[in-house]
Amino acid sequence: MPASKPKRRKSKRIDVHSHVVPAEMLTALECNPEHYEMQYEQDARRPRLVHDDGSALPVFTEFYDAAAKVAGMDRKGIDISLISPAPFVFFYWAGLDVALQATRLINDGIAAMAARFPERLMGMGTVPMQHPDAAIAELERIVKDHGFRAVELGCSVEDEQLAHPRFRPILRRAQELKVFIFAHPYSHVELCGLEDYYLRNLIGNPLHTTIMAAHLMFSGALDELKQLKICLAHGGGYVPYQIGRLAHGHQVRTETRAQTRTRPDKLLRRFYYDALIHDVRALRYLIDLVGADRIAIGTDAPFDMGEEEPVTMIGKVKRLTARERERIFGGTARELLGE
C-alpha cells in the first residue's frame, strides 16, 4: 500500500531527529559480524543489534523500511523527516577500513531510503570521526553524490570531546560546505552513577549534550567557526537551564576564560535545538530564552523516549504565536538546511 502524501499546510512540518539503520548495514552485519564487531540477531522476540561489548539495540521495522518510516510520520503529523543513523552504529570504535565501510553502507542506505519517498524523507549522513581525513572525504562524498545538507555527529568520539582540536578540520569543512551538524549523545561513553533505572538514557543523554556544548563554548570553537550551524538534541540537554551557572563561572573563574572571552550566555543562539523536552513549561522557557527561530521539531522516532504527538505537544505551549509555531514546525529546519 503506497504511503500517503502529506496534507497541504501553510508550512511543512519537518522533523530533524528521526533514526534509521538501513537494510544495507543490517545485511552486512548478518553476513560478517566478526568484521564489524556486531551481530544482527533476528531470532529473538524482537530483532536486535548486539555489540561485542554486550550492549544491544532493538531493531524496529521503521529503521530499514522507508514505507514504515513514512507511516510513522503520518501518525505523528510529520510531513518531512531528516533521517539519521541510530548512534549505536556510529562505529567510532572501529579501525579505518571497518569504520569507512560501515559509514558508506549507512550513508548510501539512507540515500536509498530517501530516494523512495523524496517528498517525505531527506538524508542526514554520518562520518568516521575517529579518522579525520577519512571523515572529511566521506563528508564531501555524501554532499556531492547524495546532496546531503546535514550530518549527525556524536557529542563525543569515544572519550574525546567534539571540541578537541583534532576534530576541528571536520567541523571547518562542514561549515565550508554549508552542512549543518545534528549533535546527538553517544552512549558508548560511560558516566558514573547511571547504571540503574535507565538513567544512562534519562540523565546521561542530556548530560552528554551539556558537556559537549560547554566544551564548544569554553574552548573557543564557536568563536572560530562563526558560520557553523549546530542543532542540539533533546532541547539542548541541561545547557539552557543552567546557562546562568556557566555564565557566572565565566565571570569569576579564570579557567573558563583561558580560550575565549565570549560569555556562554552570548553563545546560546549559536546553537539550534530540537523541541524534544517532554514538558510544555520547559519548552516555553526554551522559546523565551533562545527564540522559536532556533527550535525545530524532533521526535526521536522510533524510540520509546521519543515524542509520539509532536504537533499536539507544541500546540499546548502557552502564548505561542502563529509565527512562532510555524518556525518550530518547519521554518527553523528550513534555515538549518540553507533554504
Helices and strands as residue ranges (DSSP letters): E 14-20, H 23-31, H 33-36, E 38-41, E 48-51, E 56-58, H 61-64, H 66-76, E 80-85, G 87-89, H 96-116, E 121-123, H 132-146, E 150-154, E 156-157, E 160-161, G 165-167, H 168-176, E 180-184, H 199-202, H 204-218, H 221-224, E 230-232, G 234-236, H 243-252, G 254-257, G 264-266, G 268-270, E 271-274, H 280-290, G 292-294, E 295-296, H 310-315, H 322-326, I 327-331, H 332-336
